[in-house]
């Protein structure tokens, strides 16, 4: 299997792929990772670190093509390959493609993945590791550019179209195992775990149950978890900061606390909401099925958010299997029952059914990773 992995600057994809390689080694699986950026620097030893994008476009293109020629020549020697690159570059030259269609056709990648992360974590890494002038708005735009360009790359080769996925690095746990499974366990079912988010943030008991549900899904399936990018929480915190008269906000990013300007966070509110809407629906469509966990609130009402309702309908409209774990004592409405493939009352009941149907293995995730 061949995978082309893309993503904006500031994701630290190399460290992430080191985790994937470690998982592969632990299972005795051969995996070759090509880091295009590093290979370009080795091809041009006269270029100082961090300055390669300052080269004239003609030389930059020649370097990139030379590196891809080396990769293409080496591909037959490796059964499983990940090529770590960008889909686009935005630098002093403006926005330009980081690929050539003729070489993509020769590559014949089976899988294209755009890696994502929360905007505050990307911002933090850029401050730490790069000298890149940017705003939070820039980071939101760069993310969309990578997603769109990579999806076009996946569709470009009509003779060998590749599957396209978006995947977040993970807020609290790395999704490196998910990437490993996408590449080396193609028979595993892909699941979109659906659950209420923003309006249960101050309900610790319900959050505990939701997180247990998410772990159960991630244990047995390839999961695309919407909670791995939770920038709505960042925006809501900025709104609260305004009410308190604060101009800065300290938030937890991947590398610890980082300070952001409240007006700058508010300025990307539309981007956050728009990308949540588009990205979550995209992840529903790239899954085989949706499994939705509906908790019971303290007053007995179902914890059914508008977002979850839309996700269930979107999955149904796109012919995905729809499973609902309904925890409230009150019966679900016809808008749930008429779109659901099957309803369950507990996570254990759902997992037993999935195992019985052969959707997931009975043994643990490391045996099956």
Order of alpha helices (4+ residues) and beta strands (2+ residues): beta-alpha-beta-alpha-alpha-beta-beta-beta-alpha-beta-alpha-alpha-beta-alpha-beta-alpha-beta-alpha-beta-beta-alpha-alpha-beta-alpha-beta-alpha-beta-alpha-alpha
